Amino acid sequence: MILPTTYLGPVEWYRQFLANPSAVQIEVMESFSKQTYRNRCTIATPDGPLTLTVPVKRVDSKQFTRDVEISYQQRWQHQHWIALVSSYKCTPYFDYYADFFRPFYEQETRFLVDFNEKIHEVIIRLIANDAKGEEAKRLLGENRTTDWQGMDLEPCFGDGQSILDILFEYGPESAIIIQNS
């Protein structure tokens, strides 16, 4: 199965990934599509869903996703972190997991796919409830491909609920919740 790279991807994306991680490949050689989960996510807030977007430098229509650079002209990292804290600070596992995510909003990463991949690795490690990372390494395997066949890689991901909604609410039980969602 081929899945697009995602920024704090939807629960459905992770359900598909966790169903058979060794069969999943993350596509990075496709033409970058704007307004997709590649650089945005939707989180739950008390006022309703909030979409967070990682700004990217100007992209032409034929640019590969792997070559898309993140723009730091805006203070998006600070805004995203404040939104995450505001939305999740009262959830049962936010205090346990916040320090795993904070560095992504304090350091700069040049390419979007590298940024997404690093966050994905942290999420898998937390879902696997694996402090040493051995189970996470097994789940992650090698998930990149350059063999895109022009198919739509953005299948319906349900309501687009971010994986963080589940992770911060259910902690170590997240994998069970995701598989049953």
Steps between C-alpha positions, in 0.01 A plus 500: 500500500624846413411791728587869474721666757291679765537767764351358821294275278137397537402202713387314186847544346655339809237225503601410145868524590472285813292233323815385318798734553743287302278529191471881519723731305496875546499680166743790463547509120150618410421853387423704811129568545392808692226494763557139600613315812859523374540835673185542707303332774171550677495491879207505741453817702226608741374733223495227235756369250809712433716456192874554546710550188876480464586778254719396211722698267360564155418173328460449129251249366762239412710518816549171681372482856849404618634836375243722674666730753336637811469877526594668826397855404200468731502392865301187417692277741409719796137521383475123454653427840266744675205339319611151606548606862165683508316206344660212685633627834206349688521158333629211713826441309604845379742555788663162432542554126544877457879488529518258207330759275636830632834479309312500166375847588833635620740382227494553127496216248566584136279251316136419571544124450785491753288693750203268446716189520653603833157571650370170360786313669414659836130420459573137413733470799231635731227285346723195531548601866866423449752704696802335333357533151547134398133435424477839329796409276323177404177687424673774304723279288590673174192695395616709204439432137579665170252284306194720472258393229293819479225373727321716755698456819258697714219251562213602722641535849164526670447829679876565502529482879871533584682211662579737788133496602528128571857500629450770763164358609579127517880481536622138505159374383521705179592205278187312610278805449649565154453142386138501621414842355 
